[in-house]
């Protein structure tokens, strides 16, 4: 599957979107980095957080770092965003 880049394509760090067609073709935009990729699991850092996809027979169809998007082929079983860790706040005036 190959999608043509259009004027609406945004560089990484901008809007994040996922388009899944027939559970076999995935287009992800807003990609900052691909942290890992295997045929059954892919971890992608996006402008909306870290995303992990699980599947079967996944292959990297196209990686376009300039546009901040990737295309994946294979059967998608599930996907999940990593829960952001809350930042601890420390106060100089805390009670003891």
C-alpha positions as CSV (number, residue, x, y, z in Angstrom):
1,X,0.0,0.0,0.0
2,X,1.4,3.4,-0.9
3,X,-0.2,6.7,-0.1
4,X,0.7,9.8,-1.9
5,X,1.8,12.8,0.2
6,X,-0.6,15.6,-0.1
7,X,-0.6,19.2,1.0
8,X,-2.4,18.1,4.1
9,X,0.5,16.0,5.2
10,X,2.1,17.6,8.3
11,X,5.7,17.2,9.6
12,X,6.2,15.2,12.7
13,X,5.3,16.9,15.9
14,X,2.0,18.1,14.4
15,X,-1.4,16.4,14.4
16,X,-1.5,12.7,15.1
17,X,-3.9,10.3,13.4
18,X,-4.3,6.6,12.7
19,X,-6.1,5.2,9.7
20,X,-6.7,1.4,9.7
21,X,-8.0,-0.2,6.5
22,X,-9.4,-3.7,6.7
23,X,-7.2,-4.4,9.8
24,X,-4.3,-5.0,7.3
25,X,-3.1,-1.5,6.3
26,X,-2.2,1.2,8.9
27,X,-1.2,4.8,8.3
28,X,0.1,6.7,11.3
29,X,0.8,10.4,11.2
30,X,2.5,12.7,13.8
31,X,5.3,10.2,14.2
32,X,8.4,11.4,16.0
33,X,10.3,8.1,16.2
34,X,10.0,4.3,15.7
35,X,11.3,2.9,18.9
36,X,11.0,-0.8,17.9
37,X,9.5,-2.9,15.2
38,X,9.0,-6.6,14.9
39,X,6.5,-8.7,13.0
40,X,4.2,-9.0,16.0
41,X,4.8,-5.7,17.8
42,X,5.7,-2.1,16.9
43,X,6.3,0.8,19.3
44,X,6.1,4.3,17.9
45,X,6.6,7.6,19.6
46,X,4.0,10.1,18.3
47,X,3.0,13.7,19.1
48,X,0.2,12.2,21.1
49,X,2.3,9.8,23.2
50,X,3.9,6.4,22.8
51,X,1.8,4.0,20.8
52,X,2.3,0.2,20.7
53,X,0.6,-2.0,18.1
54,X,0.3,-5.7,18.3
55,X,-0.4,-7.9,15.3
56,X,0.7,-10.7,13.0
57,X,3.0,-10.6,10.1
58,X,3.5,-6.8,10.3
59,X,5.9,-5.2,7.8
60,X,7.0,-1.7,7.5
61,X,5.5,-0.5,4.2
62,X,6.9,3.0,4.2
63,X,8.7,5.3,6.6
64,X,8.7,9.0,5.8
65,X,10.5,10.9,8.5
66,X,10.1,14.3,6.7
67,X,6.3,13.9,6.7
68,X,6.2,12.2,10.1
69,X,4.3,9.2,9.0
70,X,4.7,5.5,8.6
71,X,2.7,2.8,6.7
72,X,2.4,-0.7,8.1
73,X,1.0,-3.9,6.5
74,X,-0.1,-7.0,8.4
75,X,-3.0,-8.0,10.6
76,X,-3.6,-5.6,13.5
77,X,-4.8,-7.2,16.7
78,X,-4.7,-4.3,19.1
79,X,-3.1,-1.0,19.9
80,X,-2.5,0.9,23.1
81,X,-1.1,4.3,24.1
82,X,1.3,4.4,27.0
83,X,-0.2,6.1,30.0
84,X,1.8,9.3,30.7
85,X,3.4,9.3,34.1
86,X,2.2,12.2,36.3
87,X,5.0,14.6,37.3
88,X,5.6,14.8,41.0
89,X,5.4,18.2,42.4
90,X,7.7,19.2,45.3
91,X,6.9,22.2,47.4
92,X,9.4,24.2,49.4
93,X,6.7,24.8,52.0
94,X,5.5,21.3,52.6
95,X,4.2,20.2,56.0
96,X,6.1,17.6,58.0
